[in-house]
Amino acid sequence: MRENQDKKKRQLKSYAHYSSLVIQMACIIILGAFIGDYIDAKNSLDKPVYTIIFSLVSIFLSLYYVFNKIKGLK
């Protein structure tokens, strides 16, 4: 019975950790998109050049962050 409780605690801790990684990843991407949108609005550009650039950069940064976090867990 004790083993079962420990297993459930480990699973719950694992779920919480990975769901927090997803939230952090989403925050990084959204922040990058907002920064790009802000710069596009400041420069009065017709096409969302900076939004696309900052969104792509933030996606790669968030993936880099997540991979490093996962590598650190092992």
CHARMM internal coordinates of N, CA and C (Angstrom, degrees):
IC EDIT
DIST 1 N 1 CA 1.4421
DIST 1 CA 1 C 1.5341
ANGL 1 N 1 CA 1 C 109.86
DIST 1 C 2 N 1.2975
ANGL 1 CA 1 C 2 N 117.02
DIHE 1 N 1 CA 1 C 2 N -39.84
DIST 2 N 2 CA 1.4714
ANGL 1 C 2 N 2 CA 121.53
DIHE 1 CA 1 C 2 N 2 CA 179.84
DIST 2 CA 2 C 1.5298
ANGL 2 N 2 CA 2 C 110.85
DIHE 1 C 2 N 2 CA 2 C -64.39
DIST 2 C 3 N 1.3414
ANGL 2 CA 2 C 3 N 115.51
DIHE 2 N 2 CA 2 C 3 N -39.38
DIST 3 N 3 CA 1.4639
ANGL 2 C 3 N 3 CA 119.88
DIHE 2 CA 2 C 3 N 3 CA 178.62
DIST 3 CA 3 C 1.5212
ANGL 3 N 3 CA 3 C 111.08
DIHE 2 C 3 N 3 CA 3 C -62.63
DIST 3 C 4 N 1.3121
ANGL 3 CA 3 C 4 N 115.93
DIHE 3 N 3 CA 3 C 4 N -39.46
DIST 4 N 4 CA 1.4582
ANGL 3 C 4 N 4 CA 121.28
DIHE 3 CA 3 C 4 N 4 CA -179.57
DIST 4 CA 4 C 1.5284
ANGL 4 N 4 CA 4 C 110.83
DIHE 3 C 4 N 4 CA 4 C -63.38
DIST 4 C 5 N 1.3262
ANGL 4 CA 4 C 5 N 116.83
DIHE 4 N 4 CA 4 C 5 N -41.10
DIST 5 N 5 CA 1.4618
ANGL 4 C 5 N 5 CA 120.74
DIHE 4 CA 4 C 5 N 5 CA 178.54
DIST 5 CA 5 C 1.5247
ANGL 5 N 5 CA 5 C 111.00
DIHE 4 C 5 N 5 CA 5 C -66.80
DIST 5 C 6 N 1.3203
ANGL 5 CA 5 C 6 N 116.82
DIHE 5 N 5 CA 5 C 6 N -41.12
DIST 6 N 6 CA 1.4644
ANGL 5 C 6 N 6 CA 120.56
DIHE 5 CA 5 C 6 N 6 CA 178.12
DIST 6 CA 6 C 1.5241
ANGL 6 N 6 CA 6 C 110.96
DIHE 5 C 6 N 6 CA 6 C -63.57
DIST 6 C 7 N 1.3247
ANGL 6 CA 6 C 7 N 116.02
DIHE 6 N 6 CA 6 C 7 N -39.91
DIST 7 N 7 CA 1.4614
ANGL 6 C 7 N 7 CA 120.43
DIHE 6 CA 6 C 7 N 7 CA 178.93
DIST 7 CA 7 C 1.5265
ANGL 7 N 7 CA 7 C 110.62
DIHE 6 C 7 N 7 CA 7 C -63.72
DIST 7 C 8 N 1.3237
ANGL 7 CA 7 C 8 N 116.97
DIHE 7 N 7 CA 7 C 8 N -42.40
DIST 8 N 8 CA 1.4662
ANGL 7 C 8 N 8 CA 120.85
DIHE 7 CA 7 C 8 N 8 CA 178.80
DIST 8 CA 8 C 1.5268
ANGL 8 N 8 CA 8 C 111.21
DIHE 7 C 8 N 8 CA 8 C -64.61
DIST 8 C 9 N 1.3272
ANGL 8 CA 8 C 9 N 116.75
DIHE 8 N 8 CA 8 C 9 N -39.14
DIST 9 N 9 CA 1.4657
ANGL 8 C 9 N 9 CA 120.39
DIHE 8 CA 8 C 9 N 9 CA 178.05
DIST 9 CA 9 C 1.5234
ANGL 9 N 9 CA 9 C 111.22
DIHE 8 C 9 N 9 CA 9 C -64.27
DIST 9 C 10 N 1.3258
ANGL 9 CA 9 C 10 N 116.07
DIHE 9 N 9 CA 9 C 10 N -42.12
DIST 10 N 10 CA 1.4720
ANGL 9 C 10 N 10 CA 119.76
DIHE 9 CA 9 C 10 N 10 CA 178.53
DIST 10 CA 10 C 1.5207
ANGL 10 N 10 CA 10 C 110.91
DIHE 9 C 10 N 10 CA 10 C -64.20
DIST 10 C 11 N 1.3355
ANGL 10 CA 10 C 11 N 116.88
DIHE 10 N 10 CA 10 C 11 N -41.59
DIST 11 N 11 CA 1.4579
ANGL 10 C 11 N 11 CA 120.25
DIHE 10 CA 10 C 11 N 11 CA 178.59
DIST 11 CA 11 C 1.5232
ANGL 11 N 11 CA 11 C 110.90
DIHE 10 C 11 N 11 CA 11 C -63.61
DIST 11 C 12 N 1.3052
ANGL 11 CA 11 C 12 N 116.94
DIHE 11 N 11 CA 11 C 12 N -44.43
DIST 12 N 12 CA 1.4550
ANGL 11 C 12 N 12 CA 121.21
DIHE 11 CA 11 C 12 N 12 CA -179.73
DIST 12 CA 12 C 1.5205
ANGL 12 N 12 CA 12 C 111.01
DIHE 11 C 12 N 12 CA 12 C -63.69
DIST 12 C 13 N 1.3191
ANGL 12 CA 12 C 13 N 116.43
DIHE 12 N 12 CA 12 C 13 N -40.79
DIST 13 N 13 CA 1.4620
ANGL 12 C 13 N 13 CA 121.02
DIHE 12 CA 12 C 13 N 13 CA 178.00
DIST 13 CA 13 C 1.5284
ANGL 13 N 13 CA 13 C 110.43
DIHE 12 C 13 N 13 CA 13 C -64.56
DIST 13 C 14 N 1.3128
ANGL 13 CA 13 C 14 N 116.20
DIHE 13 N 13 CA 13 C 14 N -39.84
DIST 14 N 14 CA 1.4622
ANGL 13 C 14 N 14 CA 120.97
DIHE 13 CA 13 C 14 N 14 CA 178.54
DIST 14 CA 14 C 1.5243
ANGL 14 N 14 CA 14 C 110.65
DIHE 13 C 14 N 14 CA 14 C -65.69
DIST 14 C 15 N 1.3186
ANGL 14 CA 14 C 15 N 118.06
DIHE 14 N 14 CA 14 C 15 N -44.57
DIST 15 N 15 CA 1.4657
ANGL 14 C 15 N 15 CA 121.73
DIHE 14 CA 14 C 15 N 15 CA 177.91
DIST 15 CA 15 C 1.5192
ANGL 15 N 15 CA 15 C 110.74
DIHE 14 C 15 N 15 CA 15 C -60.72
DIST 15 C 16 N 1.3131
ANGL 15 CA 15 C 16 N 116.56
DIHE 15 N 15 CA 15 C 16 N -43.56
DIST 16 N 16 CA 1.4658
ANGL 15 C 16 N 16 CA 120.48
DIHE 15 CA 15 C 16 N 16 CA -179.58
DIST 16 CA 16 C 1.5235
ANGL 16 N 16 CA 16 C 110.81
DIHE 15 C 16 N 16 CA 16 C -63.93
DIST 16 C 17 N 1.3205
ANGL 16 CA 16 C 17 N 116.91
DIHE 16 N 16 CA 16 C 17 N -40.73
DIST 17 N 17 CA 1.4638
ANGL 16 C 17 N 17 CA 120.41
DIHE 16 CA 16 C 17 N 17 CA -179.15
DIST 17 CA 17 C 1.5213
ANGL 17 N 17 CA 17 C 111.02
DIHE 16 C 17 N 17 CA 17 C -65.24
DIST 17 C 18 N 1.3254
ANGL 17 CA 17 C 18 N 117.09
DIHE 17 N 17 CA 17 C 18 N -47.38
DIST 18 N 18 CA 1.4627
ANGL 17 C 18 N 18 CA 119.83
DIHE 17 CA 17 C 18 N 18 CA -177.95
DIST 18 CA 18 C 1.5262
ANGL 18 N 18 CA 18 C 112.22
DIHE 17 C 18 N 18 CA 18 C -70.46
DIST 18 C 19 N 1.3120
ANGL 18 CA 18 C 19 N 117.67
DIHE 18 N 18 CA 18 C 19 N -33.92
DIST 19 N 19 CA 1.4628
ANGL 18 C 19 N 19 CA 118.55
DIHE 18 CA 18 C 19 N 19 CA 176.96
DIST 19 CA 19 C 1.5259
ANGL 19 N 19 CA 19 C 110.77
DIHE 18 C 19 N 19 CA 19 C -70.04
DIST 19 C 20 N 1.3157
ANGL 19 CA 19 C 20 N 118.10
DIHE 19 N 19 CA 19 C 20 N -32.14
DIST 20 N 20 CA 1.4653
ANGL 19 C 20 N 20 CA 119.66
DIHE 19 CA 19 C 20 N 20 CA 175.58
DIST 20 CA 20 C 1.5256
ANGL 20 N 20 CA 20 C 110.65
DIHE 19 C 20 N 20 CA 20 C -69.22
DIST 20 C 21 N 1.3320
ANGL 20 CA 20 C 21 N 117.65
DIHE 20 N 20 CA 20 C 21 N -33.20
DIST 21 N 21 CA 1.4636
ANGL 20 C 21 N 21 CA 120.33
DIHE 20 CA 20 C 21 N 21 CA 175.00
DIST 21 CA 21 C 1.5249
ANGL 21 N 21 CA 21 C 110.90
DIHE 20 C 21 N 21 CA 21 C -63.63
DIST 21 C 22 N 1.3250
ANGL 21 CA 21 C 22 N 116.95
DIHE 21 N 21 CA 21 C 22 N -39.93
DIST 22 N 22 CA 1.4652
ANGL 21 C 22 N 22 CA 120.82
DIHE 21 CA 21 C 22 N 22 CA 178.45
DIST 22 CA 22 C 1.5219
ANGL 22 N 22 CA 22 C 110.40
DIHE 21 C 22 N 22 CA 22 C -63.99
DIST 22 C 23 N 1.3196
ANGL 22 CA 22 C 23 N 116.92
DIHE 22 N 22 CA 22 C 23 N -42.31
DIST 23 N 23 CA 1.4658
ANGL 22 C 23 N 23 CA 120.67
DIHE 22 CA 22 C 23 N 23 CA 179.37
DIST 23 CA 23 C 1.5233
ANGL 23 N 23 CA 23 C 110.44
DIHE 22 C 23 N 23 CA 23 C -65.12
DIST 23 C 24 N 1.3129
ANGL 23 CA 23 C 24 N 117.86
DIHE 23 N 23 CA 23 C 24 N -42.33
DIST 24 N 24 CA 1.4662
ANGL 23 C 24 N 24 CA 120.99
DIHE 23 CA 23 C 24 N 24 CA 178.30
DIST 24 CA 24 C 1.5205
ANGL 24 N 24 CA 24 C 111.03
DIHE 23 C 24 N 24 CA 24 C -64.49
DIST 24 C 25 N 1.3156
ANGL 24 CA 24 C 25 N 116.43
DIHE 24 N 24 CA 24 C 25 N -39.85
DIST 25 N 25 CA 1.4592
ANGL 24 C 25 N 25 CA 120.74
DIHE 24 CA 24 C 25 N 25 CA 178.57
DIST 25 CA 25 C 1.5319
ANGL 25 N 25 CA 25 C 110.29
DIHE 24 C 25 N 25 CA 25 C -63.09
DIST 25 C 26 N 1.3191
ANGL 25 CA 25 C 26 N 117.18
DIHE 25 N 25 CA 25 C 26 N -44.46
DIST 26 N 26 CA 1.4629
ANGL 25 C 26 N 26 CA 121.22
DIHE 25 CA 25 C 26 N 26 CA 178.98
DIST 26 CA 26 C 1.5244
ANGL 26 N 26 CA 26 C 111.14
DIHE 25 C 26 N 26 CA 26 C -63.61
DIST 26 C 27 N 1.3221
ANGL 26 CA 26 C 27 N 117.23
DIHE 26 N 26 CA 26 C 27 N -39.98
DIST 27 N 27 CA 1.4693
ANGL 26 C 27 N 27 CA 120.52
DIHE 26 CA 26 C 27 N 27 CA 179.22
DIST 27 CA 27 C 1.5248
ANGL 27 N 27 CA 27 C 111.59
DIHE 26 C 27 N 27 CA 27 C -63.77
DIST 27 C 28 N 1.3187
ANGL 27 CA 27 C 28 N 117.55
DIHE 27 N 27 CA 27 C 28 N -40.70
DIST 28 N 28 CA 1.4656
ANGL 27 C 28 N 28 CA 121.03
DIHE 27 CA 27 C 28 N 28 CA 178.88
DIST 28 CA 28 C 1.5258
ANGL 28 N 28 CA 28 C 110.19
DIHE 27 C 28 N 28 CA 28 C -63.41
DIST 28 C 29 N 1.3301
ANGL 28 CA 28 C 29 N 117.24
DIHE 28 N 28 CA 28 C 29 N -44.21
DIST 29 N 29 CA 1.4620
ANGL 28 C 29 N 29 CA 121.05
DIHE 28 CA 28 C 29 N 29 CA -178.68
DIST 29 CA 29 C 1.5239
ANGL 29 N 29 CA 29 C 111.01
DIHE 28 C 29 N 29 CA 29 C -67.19
DIST 29 C 30 N 1.3201
ANGL 29 CA 29 C 30 N 117.32
DIHE 29 N 29 CA 29 C 30 N -43.73
DIST 30 N 30 CA 1.4688
ANGL 29 C 30 N 30 CA 120.85
DIHE 29 CA 29 C 30 N 30 CA 179.61
DIST 30 CA 30 C 1.5182
ANGL 30 N 30 CA 30 C 110.61
DIHE 29 C 30 N 30 CA 30 C -64.47
DIST 30 C 31 N 1.3181
ANGL 30 CA 30 C 31 N 117.35
DIHE 30 N 30 CA 30 C 31 N -41.12
DIST 31 N 31 CA 1.4603
ANGL 30 C 31 N 31 CA 120.76
DIHE 30 CA 30 C 31 N 31 CA 178.14
DIST 31 CA 31 C 1.5252
ANGL 31 N 31 CA 31 C 110.72
DIHE 30 C 31 N 31 CA 31 C -61.70
DIST 31 C 32 N 1.3231
ANGL 31 CA 31 C 32 N 117.37
DIHE 31 N 31 CA 31 C 32 N -43.16
DIST 32 N 32 CA 1.4599
ANGL 31 C 32 N 32 CA 120.90
DIHE 31 CA 31 C 32 N 32 CA 177.82
DIST 32 CA 32 C 1.5155
ANGL 32 N 32 CA 32 C 112.08
DIHE 31 C 32 N 32 CA 32 C -61.96
DIST 32 C 33 N 1.3295
ANGL 32 CA 32 C 33 N 116.82
DIHE 32 N 32 CA 32 C 33 N -41.06
DIST 33 N 33 CA 1.4644
ANGL 32 C 33 N 33 CA 120.47
DIHE 32 CA 32 C 33 N 33 CA 178.99
DIST 33 CA 33 C 1.5272
ANGL 33 N 33 CA 33 C 110.87
DIHE 32 C 33 N 33 CA 33 C -65.96
DIST 33 C 34 N 1.3219
ANGL 33 CA 33 C 34 N 117.59
DIHE 33 N 33 CA 33 C 34 N -40.66
DIST 34 N 34 CA 1.4668
ANGL 33 C 34 N 34 CA 120.25
DIHE 33 CA 33 C 34 N 34 CA 178.90
DIST 34 CA 34 C 1.5257
ANGL 34 N 34 CA 34 C 111.93
DIHE 33 C 34 N 34 CA 34 C -66.91
DIST 34 C 35 N 1.3137
ANGL 34 CA 34 C 35 N 117.14
DIHE 34 N 34 CA 34 C 35 N -39.20
DIST 35 N 35 CA 1.4707
ANGL 34 C 35 N 35 CA 119.95
DIHE 34 CA 34 C 35 N 35 CA 177.61
DIST 35 CA 35 C 1.5252
ANGL 35 N 35 CA 35 C 109.89
DIHE 34 C 35 N 35 CA 35 C -63.32
DIST 35 C 36 N 1.3302
ANGL 35 CA 35 C 36 N 116.77
DIHE 35 N 35 CA 35 C 36 N -45.05
DIST 36 N 36 CA 1.4576
ANGL 35 C 36 N 36 CA 120.35
DIHE 35 CA 35 C 36 N 36 CA 177.84
DIST 36 CA 36 C 1.5139
ANGL 36 N 36 CA 36 C 112.38
DIHE 35 C 36 N 36 CA 36 C -62.39
DIST 36 C 37 N 1.3187
ANGL 36 CA 36 C 37 N 116.91
DIHE 36 N 36 CA 36 C 37 N -40.81
DIST 37 N 37 CA 1.4665
ANGL 36 C 37 N 37 CA 121.12
DIHE 36 CA 36 C 37 N 37 CA 178.14
DIST 37 CA 37 C 1.5224
ANGL 37 N 37 CA 37 C 111.07
DIHE 36 C 37 N 37 CA 37 C -64.75
DIST 37 C 38 N 1.3200
ANGL 37 CA 37 C 38 N 116.15
DIHE 37 N 37 CA 37 C 38 N -39.74
DIST 38 N 38 CA 1.4673
ANGL 37 C 38 N 38 CA 120.63
DIHE 37 CA 37 C 38 N 38 CA 178.68
DIST 38 CA 38 C 1.5287
ANGL 38 N 38 CA 38 C 110.80
DIHE 37 C 38 N 38 CA 38 C -63.23
DIST 38 C 39 N 1.3269
ANGL 38 CA 38 C 39 N 116.79
DIHE 38 N 38 CA 38 C 39 N -44.56
DIST 39 N 39 CA 1.4662
ANGL 38 C 39 N 39 CA 120.27
DIHE 38 CA 38 C 39 N 39 CA 179.93
DIST 39 CA 39 C 1.5274
ANGL 39 N 39 CA 39 C 110.34
DIHE 38 C 39 N 39 CA 39 C -66.39
DIST 39 C 40 N 1.3353
ANGL 39 CA 39 C 40 N 117.25
DIHE 39 N 39 CA 39 C 40 N -39.24
DIST 40 N 40 CA 1.4660
ANGL 39 C 40 N 40 CA 120.05
DIHE 39 CA 39 C 40 N 40 CA 176.52
DIST 40 CA 40 C 1.5270
ANGL 40 N 40 CA 40 C 111.13
DIHE 39 C 40 N 40 CA 40 C -61.85
DIST 40 C 41 N 1.3246
ANGL 40 CA 40 C 41 N 116.91
DIHE 40 N 40 CA 40 C 41 N -41.68
DIST 41 N 41 CA 1.4647
ANGL 40 C 41 N 41 CA 120.33
DIHE 40 CA 40 C 41 N 41 CA 179.71
DIST 41 CA 41 C 1.5284
ANGL 41 N 41 CA 41 C 110.90
DIHE 40 C 41 N 41 CA 41 C -68.21
DIST 41 C 42 N 1.3312
ANGL 41 CA 41 C 42 N 117.24
DIHE 41 N 41 CA 41 C 42 N -38.37
DIST 42 N 42 CA 1.4694
ANGL 41 C 42 N 42 CA 121.17
DIHE 41 CA 41 C 42 N 42 CA 178.94
DIST 42 CA 42 C 1.5213
ANGL 42 N 42 CA 42 C 111.55
DIHE 41 C 42 N 42 CA 42 C -63.49
DIST 42 C 43 N 1.3341
ANGL 42 CA 42 C 43 N 116.57
DIHE 42 N 42 CA 42 C 43 N -38.59
DIST 43 N 43 CA 1.4596
ANGL 42 C 43 N 43 CA 121.27
DIHE 42 CA 42 C 43 N 43 CA -177.37
DIST 43 CA 43 C 1.5247
ANGL 43 N 43 CA 43 C 112.85
DIHE 42 C 43 N 43 CA 43 C -90.70
DIST 43 C 44 N 1.3178
ANGL 43 CA 43 C 44 N 117.69
DIHE 43 N 43 CA 43 C 44 N -0.75
DIST 44 N 44 CA 1.4696
ANGL 43 C 44 N 44 CA 123.89
DIHE 43 CA 43 C 44 N 44 CA 179.80
DIST 44 CA 44 C 1.5279
ANGL 44 N 44 CA 44 C 112.06
DIHE 43 C 44 N 44 CA 44 C 52.88
DIST 44 C 45 N 1.2999
ANGL 44 CA 44 C 45 N 116.09
DIHE 44 N 44 CA 44 C 45 N 48.64
DIST 45 N 45 CA 1.4629
ANGL 44 C 45 N 45 CA 120.95
DIHE 44 CA 44 C 45 N 45 CA 178.99
DIST 45 CA 45 C 1.5275
ANGL 45 N 45 CA 45 C 110.26
DIHE 44 C 45 N 45 CA 45 C -84.85
DIST 45 C 46 N 1.3358
ANGL 45 CA 45 C 46 N 115.58
DIHE 45 N 45 CA 45 C 46 N 142.98
DIST 46 N 46 CA 1.4641
ANGL 45 C 46 N 46 CA 120.05
DIHE 45 CA 45 C 46 N 46 CA 178.82
DIST 46 CA 46 C 1.5256
ANGL 46 N 46 CA 46 C 111.33
DIHE 45 C 46 N 46 CA 46 C -75.10
DIST 46 C 47 N 1.3171
ANGL 46 CA 46 C 47 N 115.40
DIHE 46 N 46 CA 46 C 47 N -38.87
DIST 47 N 47 CA 1.4594
ANGL 46 C 47 N 47 CA 120.14
DIHE 46 CA 46 C 47 N 47 CA -179.73
DIST 47 CA 47 C 1.5329
ANGL 47 N 47 CA 47 C 109.01
DIHE 46 C 47 N 47 CA 47 C -102.58
DIST 47 C 48 N 1.3290
ANGL 47 CA 47 C 48 N 116.42
DIHE 47 N 47 CA 47 C 48 N 143.84
DIST 48 N 48 CA 1.4781
ANGL 47 C 48 N 48 CA 119.93
DIHE 47 CA 47 C 48 N 48 CA -176.94
DIST 48 CA 48 C 1.5308
ANGL 48 N 48 CA 48 C 113.20
DIHE 47 C 48 N 48 CA 48 C -78.66
DIST 48 C 49 N 1.3113
ANGL 48 CA 48 C 49 N 115.89
DIHE 48 N 48 CA 48 C 49 N 63.60
DIST 49 N 49 CA 1.4647
ANGL 48 C 49 N 49 CA 121.03
DIHE 48 CA 48 C 49 N 49 CA -175.96
DIST 49 CA 49 C 1.5291
ANGL 49 N 49 CA 49 C 110.97
DIHE 48 C 49 N 49 CA 49 C -63.67
DIST 49 C 50 N 1.3183
ANGL 49 CA 49 C 50 N 116.42
DIHE 49 N 49 CA 49 C 50 N -52.52
DIST 50 N 50 CA 1.4658
ANGL 49 C 50 N 50 CA 119.86
DIHE 49 CA 49 C 50 N 50 CA -177.09
DIST 50 CA 50 C 1.5280
ANGL 50 N 50 CA 50 C 112.10
DIHE 49 C 50 N 50 CA 50 C -69.28
DIST 50 C 51 N 1.3136
ANGL 50 CA 50 C 51 N 116.82
DIHE 50 N 50 CA 50 C 51 N -31.63
DIST 51 N 51 CA 1.4605
ANGL 50 C 51 N 51 CA 119.31
DIHE 50 CA 50 C 51 N 51 CA 177.12
DIST 51 CA 51 C 1.5230
ANGL 51 N 51 CA 51 C 110.31
DIHE 50 C 51 N 51 CA 51 C -62.84
DIST 51 C 52 N 1.3134
ANGL 51 CA 51 C 52 N 115.99
DIHE 51 N 51 CA 51 C 52 N -43.65
DIST 52 N 52 CA 1.4654
ANGL 51 C 52 N 52 CA 120.23
DIHE 51 CA 51 C 52 N 52 CA 179.14
DIST 52 CA 52 C 1.5260
ANGL 52 N 52 CA 52 C 110.57
DIHE 51 C 52 N 52 CA 52 C -66.02
DIST 52 C 53 N 1.3277
ANGL 52 CA 52 C 53 N 116.39
DIHE 52 N 52 CA 52 C 53 N -45.36
DIST 53 N 53 CA 1.4682
ANGL 52 C 53 N 53 CA 120.22
DIHE 52 CA 52 C 53 N 53 CA -178.84
DIST 53 CA 53 C 1.5232
ANGL 53 N 53 CA 53 C 111.05
DIHE 52 C 53 N 53 CA 53 C -62.06
DIST 53 C 54 N 1.3295
ANGL 53 CA 53 C 54 N 116.67
DIHE 53 N 53 CA 53 C 54 N -50.36
DIST 54 N 54 CA 1.4680
ANGL 53 C 54 N 54 CA 119.91
DIHE 53 CA 53 C 54 N 54 CA -177.93
DIST 54 CA 54 C 1.5273
ANGL 54 N 54 CA 54 C 111.58
DIHE 53 C 54 N 54 CA 54 C -67.82
DIST 54 C 55 N 1.3289
ANGL 54 CA 54 C 55 N 117.59
DIHE 54 N 54 CA 54 C 55 N -32.77
DIST 55 N 55 CA 1.4643
ANGL 54 C 55 N 55 CA 119.68
DIHE 54 CA 54 C 55 N 55 CA 176.98
DIST 55 CA 55 C 1.5217
ANGL 55 N 55 CA 55 C 111.00
DIHE 54 C 55 N 55 CA 55 C -65.11
DIST 55 C 56 N 1.3313
ANGL 55 CA 55 C 56 N 116.45
DIHE 55 N 55 CA 55 C 56 N -45.36
DIST 56 N 56 CA 1.4642
ANGL 55 C 56 N 56 CA 119.69
DIHE 55 CA 55 C 56 N 56 CA 179.56
DIST 56 CA 56 C 1.5261
ANGL 56 N 56 CA 56 C 111.88
DIHE 55 C 56 N 56 CA 56 C -65.63
DIST 56 C 57 N 1.3227
ANGL 56 CA 56 C 57 N 116.36
DIHE 56 N 56 CA 56 C 57 N -42.12
DIST 57 N 57 CA 1.4694
ANGL 56 C 57 N 57 CA 119.88
DIHE 56 CA 56 C 57 N 57 CA 178.59
DIST 57 CA 57 C 1.5288
ANGL 57 N 57 CA 57 C 110.31
DIHE 56 C 57 N 57 CA 57 C -63.18
DIST 57 C 58 N 1.3236
ANGL 57 CA 57 C 58 N 116.48
DIHE 57 N 57 CA 57 C 58 N -41.59
DIST 58 N 58 CA 1.4687
ANGL 57 C 58 N 58 CA 119.17
DIHE 57 CA 57 C 58 N 58 CA -179.40
DIST 58 CA 58 C 1.5266
ANGL 58 N 58 CA 58 C 111.45
DIHE 57 C 58 N 58 CA 58 C -68.69
DIST 58 C 59 N 1.3274
ANGL 58 CA 58 C 59 N 117.91
DIHE 58 N 58 CA 58 C 59 N -31.93
DIST 59 N 59 CA 1.4659
ANGL 58 C 59 N 59 CA 120.20
DIHE 58 CA 58 C 59 N 59 CA 175.60
DIST 59 CA 59 C 1.5248
ANGL 59 N 59 CA 59 C 110.01
DIHE 58 C 59 N 59 CA 59 C -63.82
DIST 59 C 60 N 1.3296
ANGL 59 CA 59 C 60 N 116.56
DIHE 59 N 59 CA 59 C 60 N -46.78
DIST 60 N 60 CA 1.4604
ANGL 59 C 60 N 60 CA 119.67
DIHE 59 CA 59 C 60 N 60 CA 179.06
DIST 60 CA 60 C 1.5273
ANGL 60 N 60 CA 60 C 111.64
DIHE 59 C 60 N 60 CA 60 C -65.31
DIST 60 C 61 N 1.3299
ANGL 60 CA 60 C 61 N 117.30
DIHE 60 N 60 CA 60 C 61 N -38.49
DIST 61 N 61 CA 1.4671
ANGL 60 C 61 N 61 CA 119.86
DIHE 60 CA 60 C 61 N 61 CA 177.53
DIST 61 CA 61 C 1.5262
ANGL 61 N 61 CA 61 C 111.53
DIHE 60 C 61 N 61 CA 61 C -64.49
DIST 61 C 62 N 1.3284
ANGL 61 CA 61 C 62 N 116.74
DIHE 61 N 61 CA 61 C 62 N -41.30
DIST 62 N 62 CA 1.4622
ANGL 61 C 62 N 62 CA 119.36
DIHE 61 CA 61 C 62 N 62 CA -179.74
DIST 62 CA 62 C 1.5252
ANGL 62 N 62 CA 62 C 110.98
DIHE 61 C 62 N 62 CA 62 C -67.67
DIST 62 C 63 N 1.3263
ANGL 62 CA 62 C 63 N 117.55
DIHE 62 N 62 CA 62 C 63 N -38.25
DIST 63 N 63 CA 1.4653
ANGL 62 C 63 N 63 CA 119.96
DIHE 62 CA 62 C 63 N 63 CA 176.18
DIST 63 CA 63 C 1.5274
ANGL 63 N 63 CA 63 C 111.06
DIHE 62 C 63 N 63 CA 63 C -64.46
DIST 63 C 64 N 1.3219
ANGL 63 CA 63 C 64 N 116.65
DIHE 63 N 63 CA 63 C 64 N -42.09
DIST 64 N 64 CA 1.4633
ANGL 63 C 64 N 64 CA 121.37
DIHE 63 CA 63 C 64 N 64 CA 177.16
DIST 64 CA 64 C 1.5301
ANGL 64 N 64 CA 64 C 110.26
DIHE 63 C 64 N 64 CA 64 C -60.24
DIST 64 C 65 N 1.3250
ANGL 64 CA 64 C 65 N 116.45
DIHE 64 N 64 CA 64 C 65 N -44.08
DIST 65 N 65 CA 1.4591
ANGL 64 C 65 N 65 CA 121.76
DIHE 64 CA 64 C 65 N 65 CA 179.41
DIST 65 CA 65 C 1.5338
ANGL 65 N 65 CA 65 C 110.89
DIHE 64 C 65 N 65 CA 65 C -61.76
DIST 65 C 66 N 1.3221
ANGL 65 CA 65 C 66 N 116.51
DIHE 65 N 65 CA 65 C 66 N -46.76
DIST 66 N 66 CA 1.4631
ANGL 65 C 66 N 66 CA 120.62
DIHE 65 CA 65 C 66 N 66 CA -178.25
DIST 66 CA 66 C 1.5279
ANGL 66 N 66 CA 66 C 111.13
DIHE 65 C 66 N 66 CA 66 C -65.52
DIST 66 C 67 N 1.3317
ANGL 66 CA 66 C 67 N 117.42
DIHE 66 N 66 CA 66 C 67 N -43.29
DIST 67 N 67 CA 1.4611
ANGL 66 C 67 N 67 CA 119.55
DIHE 66 CA 66 C 67 N 67 CA 179.33
DIST 67 CA 67 C 1.5234
ANGL 67 N 67 CA 67 C 111.51
DIHE 66 C 67 N 67 CA 67 C -62.77
DIST 67 C 68 N 1.3187
ANGL 67 CA 67 C 68 N 117.28
DIHE 67 N 67 CA 67 C 68 N -39.35
DIST 68 N 68 CA 1.4645
ANGL 67 C 68 N 68 CA 119.64
DIHE 67 CA 67 C 68 N 68 CA 177.75
DIST 68 CA 68 C 1.5226
ANGL 68 N 68 CA 68 C 111.48
DIHE 67 C 68 N 68 CA 68 C -66.96
DIST 68 C 69 N 1.3167
ANGL 68 CA 68 C 69 N 117.36
DIHE 68 N 68 CA 68 C 69 N -38.37
DIST 69 N 69 CA 1.4656
ANGL 68 C 69 N 69 CA 120.35
DIHE 68 CA 68 C 69 N 69 CA 178.06
DIST 69 CA 69 C 1.5236
ANGL 69 N 69 CA 69 C 111.01
DIHE 68 C 69 N 69 CA 69 C -65.35
DIST 69 C 70 N 1.3267
ANGL 69 CA 69 C 70 N 116.38
DIHE 69 N 69 CA 69 C 70 N -43.21
DIST 70 N 70 CA 1.4610
ANGL 69 C 70 N 70 CA 120.20
DIHE 69 CA 69 C 70 N 70 CA -179.57
DIST 70 CA 70 C 1.5273
ANGL 70 N 70 CA 70 C 110.32
DIHE 69 C 70 N 70 CA 70 C -66.94
DIST 70 C 71 N 1.3270
ANGL 70 CA 70 C 71 N 117.00
DIHE 70 N 70 CA 70 C 71 N -40.40
DIST 71 N 71 CA 1.4604
ANGL 70 C 71 N 71 CA 120.89
DIHE 70 CA 70 C 71 N 71 CA 178.47
DIST 71 CA 71 C 1.5270
ANGL 71 N 71 CA 71 C 110.43
DIHE 70 C 71 N 71 CA 71 C -63.68
DIST 71 C 72 N 1.3195
ANGL 71 CA 71 C 72 N 117.18
DIHE 71 N 71 CA 71 C 72 N -34.25
DIST 72 N 72 CA 1.4553
ANGL 71 C 72 N 72 CA 121.20
DIHE 71 CA 71 C 72 N 72 CA 179.21
DIST 72 CA 72 C 1.5184
ANGL 72 N 72 CA 72 C 113.03
DIHE 71 C 72 N 72 CA 72 C -71.69
DIST 72 C 73 N 1.3268
ANGL 72 CA 72 C 73 N 117.59
DIHE 72 N 72 CA 72 C 73 N -20.58
DIST 73 N 73 CA 1.4577
ANGL 72 C 73 N 73 CA 120.89
DIHE 72 CA 72 C 73 N 73 CA 179.96
DIST 73 CA 73 C 1.5206
ANGL 73 N 73 CA 73 C 112.41
DIHE 72 C 73 N 73 CA 73 C -75.52
DIST 73 C 74 N 1.3138
ANGL 73 CA 73 C 74 N 116.37
DIHE 73 N 73 CA 73 C 74 N -27.73
DIST 74 N 74 CA 1.4697
ANGL 73 C 74 N 74 CA 119.65
DIHE 73 CA 73 C 74 N 74 CA -174.39
DIST 74 CA 74 C 1.4891
ANGL 74 N 74 CA 74 C 112.55
DIHE 73 C 74 N 74 CA 74 C -82.99
END
COOR INIT
IC SEED 1 N 1 CA 1 C
IC BUILD
